[in-house]
Structure formats: structure tokens, C-alpha cells
């Protein structure tokens, strides 16, 4: 892909918003990035940068979920004592 192609092709439609408030919404946004890259609407470097950022966000969501589960487990163990 030439540098001219990269500047004329939009990675996503201009009206698209990045929906990142939940894990499910973030996964759907990541799927949109994958589809855009696969169809040639997204530059390879932009794709790599976005996927890296998304992986960090999804890791945060996973850590938050694990922390919530640990708190719930501790509460259950405290009740059983």
C-alpha cells in the first residue's frame, strides 16, 4: 500500500465512535478494527497501534473482573468462618 493510499482511506467511518466502556463493547470495537484491516481500510501500523491499546484495555477489564471475584470469594469465606 502506497503512502497516498494510506492517507486517502479512512480506518473507520468518520461517524464511528470507539465504544470502550465495557468489555463486550471493547471486544466489538476490536472486531471492527480486525475487519477494517482485513478489508484494507486500515493501515498496518495504525492497526498494530490500536490492537496494542485494545489489548491493554482488555487486560485492565480482566484484572478488574478478577479483583471483583477475589473480593467476593473473601466475603464468602468470611461468612463461612
PyMOL commands that set and color helices and strands:
alter all, ss='L'
color gray80, all
select helices_A, chain A and resi 3-8+23-38+44-80
alter helices_A, ss='H'
color red, helices_A
deselect
rebuild
show_as cartoon
